[in-house]
Amino acid sequence: MTSGERKEAFSAYLFILPFVLSMVFIVGGPIIAALFLSFCKWDILTPIQFVGIDNYKEMLFEDPRFWRALWNTAYYTALSVPIGMALSIGVAILMNQKVKGISIYRTLFYLPSVVGSGVAVAVLWKWIFNADSGLLNYAISFMTGIPMSECPKWLASEAWSKPALVIQSLWGVGGGMIIYLAGLQGIPAALYEASEIDGANRWQQFWTVTLPGLSPVIFFQLIISIVASFQVFTQIYVMTDGLGGPADSTLVMVLYIYQKAFKYYQMGYASALALVLFLVILSVTMVQQKFSKWVYYEGELRK
């Protein structure tokens, strides 16, 4: 290695040093601590007591709320992710048209994502879903003539609470729209011209050109969306006052971890829950990687 190469390598390591240190101390440290605490009993005020795998035994065999939280999280993921992705793709295709003022429409669809999905938005949706005076039930009553007293109770109903969360999650489809829009504009126009010469209509072009060309972006969004949906917390915490009600119908994994850690001060049990959630997310991601042969990368040779 020449002197110049050594200087270049030293500069590279120097630039990545802050990231490495942050990963080791800010991310790696808490992960190791959580792994250790998952085998302990600790309420912050008393000394740490090692209990082996008792937390995991209790979780798997004695805690029905764990299974309820896991089911609620899976339910939310199974509905919010595909519906959100489908809407994002549909809106992106519409926003990819060459019409006058299209930039304005793109801005309007993207604006909710800029506003964010934090506490303020959750408070807004909590009002929208209010059973007695909420905007949604008012609109349903106005359009159908059904009295507001007979409209869905949304967050106050076990049957409607999870669908309400899924509806709220669609607030941010504009963020996905921007990513899909970039993917659509990266598909070569020559492919559409060739398919048109071959006699393909718009629907056939969508299945044979658009979706394959967009598949890497879809795969990326699928992984990111599933990971994010398994970690949903803020909007559910705000809209249910941190309870996950009614009757635990909106209790998701991260909210349950929060309750165990900061409401009941069961830090060891909460760490065990967090580790299990990590393993679930890791397993789902690995399964997606395993079955990703449907993803088409331009220039890739297929055997």
Secondary structure, 3 states (H helix, E strand, C coil): CCHHHHHHHHHHHHHHHHHHHHHHHHHHHHHHHHHHHCCEECCCCCCCEECCCHHHHHHHHCCHHHHHHHHHHHHHHHHHHHHHHHHHHHHHHHHCCCCCCHHHHHHHHHHHHHHCCCHHHHHHHHHHCCCCCCHHHHHHHHHHCCCHHHCCCHHHCHHHHHHHHHHHHHHHHHHHHHHHHHHHHCCCHHHHHHHHHCCCCHHHHHHHHHHHHHHHHHHHHHHHHHHHHHCCCHHHHHHCCCCCCCCCCCCCHHHHHHHHHHHCCCHHHHHHHHHHHHHHHHHHHHHHHHCCCCCCCCCCCCC
